[in-house]
Amino acid sequence: MAASPQTGESPESILAYCLRGFHEDKRSHDEFCQKVERNYRAYRGVMERRSEAAGWTNKQHPPVVYQAIDTLMAGLLDPSPRWKLRARPRMVLPGEKPDVETLQKGVRANELLLADQLLVDGYAEKQVPFLLQNLIAGLSVQKNLWKNTVGPATKTEITSTPIYAPNSGKIIAFVPKVTSKKQGQETYYDGPSSIPIDVRDFIWHQSATSLDTAIRVTHRVWKDFGELKELERQGIYKNVDDLIESQDQAGDVLKNREQDLFQVDRTKDKIEVLECWIDHGRRVVSIGNRKTVLRDVSNPFAFEHLNNNYPFVVCSTTPDMFRIPGTSEVELIREIQEILWTLLNQRLDNLQLINNAIVLLPDDMDDPDSFDFYPGARNLVARPDEVTMWTPNAQIADLSLNAESVARNDLQNLIGASPAAQGQLDNTDTATQANLAVTLAQRRLSMKKQMTKYAAKRTGEQWMAMNQQMIDGTRYVPVVGKDGEMAMEEINGLLIQGRYQIDVEQIDESLLRQERRGEAQALLQVAVQAAPVFATTGSPLNYKAFMDNVLDAYDIEDKDAFYASKPQQIENQASPQAPPGPGGVTSPAASDPFNQSGALGQQQMMASQGGAVNVGQEMPLNGS
């Protein structure tokens, strides 16, 4: 393998180096793309001609894989992603102490800025194709870049149009009118952005086990000539006019999926540009139509403190050992879908044969074609007992239905998309079996979602690094103030500097949303009941901290909206006596371990210890 070229070499040598590396890595990548194409066709429910299911008269092929992948998507998507930060530990000199107050302000400033950028960039919407590609291909890639959108500014004015009297011509009134006109330039957005990219256009070094160990990666992008000229005008590209006479070198391999399924060409009127990130991402070379060097610069992003210098994030919810691509969910269940199609078409063919009326006649009967076959027909025969109807075995269809049911359950269980993940269980299951099935299904889904959390963490780290590099002024972000009123908070470019890390929420059974909310509510209730005891001892409780814990359990970030700016007058009203009934900590429902929330469990524990008055006298809340 050729060494990385040094700075100062001629454009021809860097062109040859990048193209040689691209073609070497493309061989193994083409094999990966063929698997992706097979998986995508199975996801769309396309029946291949060589399939055994296509050999029957009926050729039904319902997209069973599509339904299973759709179920997984519902569990993986996060409708409102956010990042929580904390200061990264740093080495300090002897006697030096970190400025904790400045670090706390920096954490808040970065969290507010990133939350606003996530909303403006539409990050949550972009996660749909990102995660869907991961489930189909076993790998998904996201590119992070700095986006600066500038356009004409609009100035709005209110003018008055006079109304004249019909006879005298005098002005009797004025009608306000809103007029808008373009004036100057305006920055629509200036911040980080994420773009999901097609894995067919992302080629990594064939020996890389992760992006951290990749010597080079190549991102193939498709741009029209107008886009390239605009980038040349901005000073990013050069030699764009040389592409007019050159021809596309990509070939037709990348167009099979779109042409076969949708009759479209995804590269029509586009020019292939290879972005070759070489020298472990420290240098980027852009090549047009594999002939012209459009750009050769150092990495424009300051990612030296991160795990790697590449502005890409890869994700696989089912990772494989020491490989960048993982295992596709479609690949695991593709053959089971073929089995379902074969059994379905075989059963339909058999049903059509069974439903046909077949008459058994003796071989010595004269003129059997003279029989009439229609409702109410009468045929005179000498020996009626010898004319019978053929009665097939109807249990064949039942056997096929049982086999199809087993195959469908195997398909769902293989990828964790079984009904147990949504709490839908068979009525024949016992309580222990039901709890075990739900727990295992949710754990498998949680493991897949944990991989997406890690990918989102790497994206957040790159966004934060770009903010620290690009923002040198003041930004204003909207926040929720007191009493729910909108407010604006100033984010200074100096305040967001520093080393911060993103906390990844560990998704396991103890952090299921329902349990976290129940535990927070139970803790708040215990605090309210035990408050008089602590008040008499001179150690009053901080109610706001307990309420903040409840709001955190409900994933509410803007807590100021729940606190009034002025003290509220609370009237003392006698609470009505609750009627006796089956509720309470000793009810039959409360004794069911599979129908018990965290709050109910805390209440039962408090009741067994004599209530809030005896807190701390019998046994601590943590059970130690």
MODA-V340412 format. One record per residue. N is the residue number from 0. SS is DSSP state (A for helix, B for strand, O for the rest). Layout:
# MODA-V340412
n=N ss=SS
n=N ss=SS
This chain:
# MODA-V340412
n=0 ss=O
n=1 ss=O
n=2 ss=O
n=3 ss=O
n=4 ss=O
n=5 ss=O
n=6 ss=O
n=7 ss=O
n=8 ss=O
n=9 ss=O
n=10 ss=A
n=11 ss=A
n=12 ss=A
n=13 ss=A
n=14 ss=A
n=15 ss=A
n=16 ss=A
n=17 ss=A
n=18 ss=A
n=19 ss=A
n=20 ss=A
n=21 ss=A
n=22 ss=A
n=23 ss=A
n=24 ss=A
n=25 ss=A
n=26 ss=A
n=27 ss=A
n=28 ss=A
n=29 ss=A
n=30 ss=A
n=31 ss=A
n=32 ss=A
n=33 ss=A
n=34 ss=A
n=35 ss=A
n=36 ss=A
n=37 ss=A
n=38 ss=A
n=39 ss=A
n=40 ss=A
n=41 ss=A
n=42 ss=A
n=43 ss=O
n=44 ss=O
n=45 ss=O
n=46 ss=O
n=47 ss=O
n=48 ss=O
n=49 ss=O
n=50 ss=O
n=51 ss=A
n=52 ss=A
n=53 ss=A
n=54 ss=A
n=55 ss=O
n=56 ss=O
n=57 ss=O
n=58 ss=O
n=59 ss=O
n=60 ss=O
n=61 ss=O
n=62 ss=O
n=63 ss=A
n=64 ss=A
n=65 ss=A
n=66 ss=A
n=67 ss=A
n=68 ss=A
n=69 ss=A
n=70 ss=A
n=71 ss=A
n=72 ss=A
n=73 ss=A
n=74 ss=A
n=75 ss=A
n=76 ss=O
n=77 ss=O
n=78 ss=O
n=79 ss=O
n=80 ss=O
n=81 ss=O
n=82 ss=O
n=83 ss=B
n=84 ss=B
n=85 ss=B
n=86 ss=B
n=87 ss=O
n=88 ss=O
n=89 ss=O
n=90 ss=O
n=91 ss=O
n=92 ss=O
n=93 ss=O
n=94 ss=O
n=95 ss=O
n=96 ss=O
n=97 ss=O
n=98 ss=O
n=99 ss=A
n=100 ss=A
n=101 ss=A
n=102 ss=A
n=103 ss=A
n=104 ss=A
n=105 ss=A
n=106 ss=A
n=107 ss=A
n=108 ss=A
n=109 ss=A
n=110 ss=A
n=111 ss=A
n=112 ss=A
n=113 ss=A
n=114 ss=A
n=115 ss=A
n=116 ss=A
n=117 ss=A
n=118 ss=A
n=119 ss=A
n=120 ss=A
n=121 ss=O
n=122 ss=A
n=123 ss=A
n=124 ss=A
n=125 ss=A
n=126 ss=A
n=127 ss=A
n=128 ss=A
n=129 ss=A
n=130 ss=A
n=131 ss=A
n=132 ss=A
n=133 ss=A
n=134 ss=A
n=135 ss=A
n=136 ss=A
n=137 ss=O
n=138 ss=O
n=139 ss=B
n=140 ss=B
n=141 ss=B
n=142 ss=B
n=143 ss=B
n=144 ss=B
n=145 ss=B
n=146 ss=B
n=147 ss=B
n=148 ss=B
n=149 ss=B
n=150 ss=B
n=151 ss=B
n=152 ss=B
n=153 ss=B
n=154 ss=B
n=155 ss=B
n=156 ss=B
n=157 ss=B
n=158 ss=B
n=159 ss=B
n=160 ss=B
n=161 ss=B
n=162 ss=B
n=163 ss=B
n=164 ss=O
n=165 ss=O
n=166 ss=O
n=167 ss=O
n=168 ss=O
n=169 ss=O
n=170 ss=B
n=171 ss=B
n=172 ss=B
n=173 ss=B
n=174 ss=B
n=175 ss=B
n=176 ss=B
n=177 ss=B
n=178 ss=B
n=179 ss=B
n=180 ss=B
n=181 ss=B
n=182 ss=B
n=183 ss=B
n=184 ss=B
n=185 ss=B
n=186 ss=B
n=187 ss=B
n=188 ss=B
n=189 ss=B
n=190 ss=B
n=191 ss=B
n=192 ss=B
n=193 ss=B
n=194 ss=B
n=195 ss=B
n=196 ss=B
n=197 ss=O
n=198 ss=A
n=199 ss=A
n=200 ss=A
n=201 ss=B
n=202 ss=B
n=203 ss=B
n=204 ss=O
n=205 ss=O
n=206 ss=O
n=207 ss=O
n=208 ss=O
n=209 ss=O
n=210 ss=A
n=211 ss=A
n=212 ss=A
n=213 ss=O
n=214 ss=O
n=215 ss=O
n=216 ss=B
n=217 ss=B
n=218 ss=B
n=219 ss=B
n=220 ss=B
n=221 ss=B
n=222 ss=B
n=223 ss=O
n=224 ss=A
n=225 ss=A
n=226 ss=A
n=227 ss=A
n=228 ss=A
n=229 ss=A
n=230 ss=A
n=231 ss=A
n=232 ss=A
n=233 ss=O
n=234 ss=O
n=235 ss=O
n=236 ss=O
n=237 ss=O
n=238 ss=O
n=239 ss=A
n=240 ss=A
n=241 ss=A
n=242 ss=A
n=243 ss=O
n=244 ss=O
n=245 ss=O
n=246 ss=O
n=247 ss=O
n=248 ss=O
n=249 ss=O
n=250 ss=O
n=251 ss=O
n=252 ss=A
n=253 ss=A
n=254 ss=A
n=255 ss=A
n=256 ss=A
n=257 ss=A
n=258 ss=A
n=259 ss=A
n=260 ss=A
n=261 ss=A
n=262 ss=O
n=263 ss=O
n=264 ss=O
n=265 ss=O
n=266 ss=O
n=267 ss=O
n=268 ss=O
n=269 ss=O
n=270 ss=B
n=271 ss=B
n=272 ss=B
n=273 ss=B
n=274 ss=B
n=275 ss=B
n=276 ss=B
n=277 ss=B
n=278 ss=O
n=279 ss=O
n=280 ss=O
n=281 ss=O
n=282 ss=B
n=283 ss=B
n=284 ss=B
n=285 ss=B
n=286 ss=B
n=287 ss=B
n=288 ss=O
n=289 ss=O
n=290 ss=O
n=291 ss=B
n=292 ss=B
n=293 ss=B
n=294 ss=B
n=295 ss=B
n=296 ss=B
n=297 ss=B
n=298 ss=O
n=299 ss=O
n=300 ss=O
n=301 ss=O
n=302 ss=O
n=303 ss=O
n=304 ss=O
n=305 ss=O
n=306 ss=O
n=307 ss=O
n=308 ss=O
n=309 ss=O
n=310 ss=O
n=311 ss=B
n=312 ss=B
n=313 ss=B
n=314 ss=B
n=315 ss=O
n=316 ss=O
n=317 ss=O
n=318 ss=O
n=319 ss=O
n=320 ss=O
n=321 ss=O
n=322 ss=O
n=323 ss=O
n=324 ss=O
n=325 ss=O
n=326 ss=O
n=327 ss=O
n=328 ss=A
n=329 ss=A
n=330 ss=A
n=331 ss=A
n=332 ss=A
n=333 ss=A
n=334 ss=A
n=335 ss=A
n=336 ss=A
n=337 ss=A
n=338 ss=A
n=339 ss=A
n=340 ss=A
n=341 ss=A
n=342 ss=A
n=343 ss=A
n=344 ss=A
n=345 ss=A
n=346 ss=A
n=347 ss=A
n=348 ss=A
n=349 ss=A
n=350 ss=A
n=351 ss=A
n=352 ss=A
n=353 ss=A
n=354 ss=A
n=355 ss=O
n=356 ss=O
n=357 ss=O
n=358 ss=B
n=359 ss=B
n=360 ss=O
n=361 ss=O
n=362 ss=O
n=363 ss=O
n=364 ss=O
n=365 ss=O
n=366 ss=O
n=367 ss=A
n=368 ss=A
n=369 ss=A
n=370 ss=O
n=371 ss=O
n=372 ss=O
n=373 ss=O
n=374 ss=O
n=375 ss=O
n=376 ss=O
n=377 ss=O
n=378 ss=O
n=379 ss=O
n=380 ss=O
n=381 ss=O
n=382 ss=O
n=383 ss=A
n=384 ss=A
n=385 ss=A
n=386 ss=O
n=387 ss=B
n=388 ss=B
n=389 ss=O
n=390 ss=O
n=391 ss=O
n=392 ss=O
n=393 ss=O
n=394 ss=A
n=395 ss=A
n=396 ss=A
n=397 ss=A
n=398 ss=A
n=399 ss=A
n=400 ss=A
n=401 ss=A
n=402 ss=A
n=403 ss=A
n=404 ss=A
n=405 ss=A
n=406 ss=A
n=407 ss=A
n=408 ss=A
n=409 ss=A
n=410 ss=A
n=411 ss=A
n=412 ss=A
n=413 ss=A
n=414 ss=O
n=415 ss=O
n=416 ss=O
n=417 ss=O
n=418 ss=A
n=419 ss=A
n=420 ss=A
n=421 ss=A
n=422 ss=O
n=423 ss=O
n=424 ss=O
n=425 ss=O
n=426 ss=O
n=427 ss=O
n=428 ss=O
n=429 ss=O
n=430 ss=A
n=431 ss=A
n=432 ss=A
n=433 ss=A
n=434 ss=A
n=435 ss=A
n=436 ss=A
n=437 ss=A
n=438 ss=A
n=439 ss=A
n=440 ss=A
n=441 ss=A
n=442 ss=A
n=443 ss=A
n=444 ss=A
n=445 ss=A
n=446 ss=A
n=447 ss=A
n=448 ss=A
n=449 ss=A
n=450 ss=A
n=451 ss=A
n=452 ss=A
n=453 ss=A
n=454 ss=A
n=455 ss=A
n=456 ss=A
n=457 ss=A
n=458 ss=A
n=459 ss=A
n=460 ss=A
n=461 ss=A
n=462 ss=A
n=463 ss=A
n=464 ss=A
n=465 ss=A
n=466 ss=A
n=467 ss=A
n=468 ss=A
n=469 ss=A
n=470 ss=O
n=471 ss=O
n=472 ss=O
n=473 ss=B
n=474 ss=B
n=475 ss=B
n=476 ss=B
n=477 ss=B
n=478 ss=B
n=479 ss=B
n=480 ss=O
n=481 ss=A
n=482 ss=A
n=483 ss=A
n=484 ss=O
n=485 ss=B
n=486 ss=B
n=487 ss=B
n=488 ss=B
n=489 ss=B
n=490 ss=B
n=491 ss=B
n=492 ss=O
n=493 ss=O
n=494 ss=O
n=495 ss=O
n=496 ss=O
n=497 ss=O
n=498 ss=O
n=499 ss=B
n=500 ss=B
n=501 ss=B
n=502 ss=B
n=503 ss=O
n=504 ss=O
n=505 ss=O
n=506 ss=O
n=507 ss=O
n=508 ss=A
n=509 ss=A
n=510 ss=A
n=511 ss=O
n=512 ss=A
n=513 ss=A
n=514 ss=A
n=515 ss=A
n=516 ss=A
n=517 ss=A
n=518 ss=A
n=519 ss=A
n=520 ss=A
n=521 ss=A
n=522 ss=A
n=523 ss=A
n=524 ss=A
n=525 ss=A
n=526 ss=A
n=527 ss=A
n=528 ss=A
n=529 ss=A
n=530 ss=A
n=531 ss=A
n=532 ss=A
n=533 ss=A
n=534 ss=A
n=535 ss=A
n=536 ss=O
n=537 ss=O
n=538 ss=O
n=539 ss=O
n=540 ss=O
n=541 ss=O
n=542 ss=A
n=543 ss=A
n=544 ss=A
n=545 ss=A
n=546 ss=A
n=547 ss=A
n=548 ss=A
n=549 ss=A
n=550 ss=A
n=551 ss=A
n=552 ss=A
n=553 ss=O
n=554 ss=O
n=555 ss=O
n=556 ss=O
n=557 ss=O
n=558 ss=A
n=559 ss=A
n=560 ss=A
n=561 ss=A
n=562 ss=O
n=563 ss=O
n=564 ss=O
n=565 ss=O
n=566 ss=O
n=567 ss=O
n=568 ss=O
n=569 ss=O
n=570 ss=O
n=571 ss=O
n=572 ss=O
n=573 ss=O
n=574 ss=O
n=575 ss=O
n=576 ss=O
n=577 ss=O
n=578 ss=O
n=579 ss=O
n=580 ss=O
n=581 ss=O
n=582 ss=O
n=583 ss=O
n=584 ss=O
n=585 ss=O
n=586 ss=O
n=587 ss=O
n=588 ss=O
n=589 ss=O
n=590 ss=O
n=591 ss=O
n=592 ss=A
n=593 ss=A
n=594 ss=A
n=595 ss=O
n=596 ss=O
n=597 ss=A
n=598 ss=A
n=599 ss=A
n=600 ss=A
n=601 ss=A
n=602 ss=A
n=603 ss=A
n=604 ss=A
n=605 ss=A
n=606 ss=A
n=607 ss=A
n=608 ss=O
n=609 ss=O
n=610 ss=O
n=611 ss=A
n=612 ss=A
n=613 ss=A
n=614 ss=O
n=615 ss=O
n=616 ss=O
n=617 ss=O
n=618 ss=O
n=619 ss=O
n=620 ss=O
n=621 ss=O
n=622 ss=O
n=623 ss=O
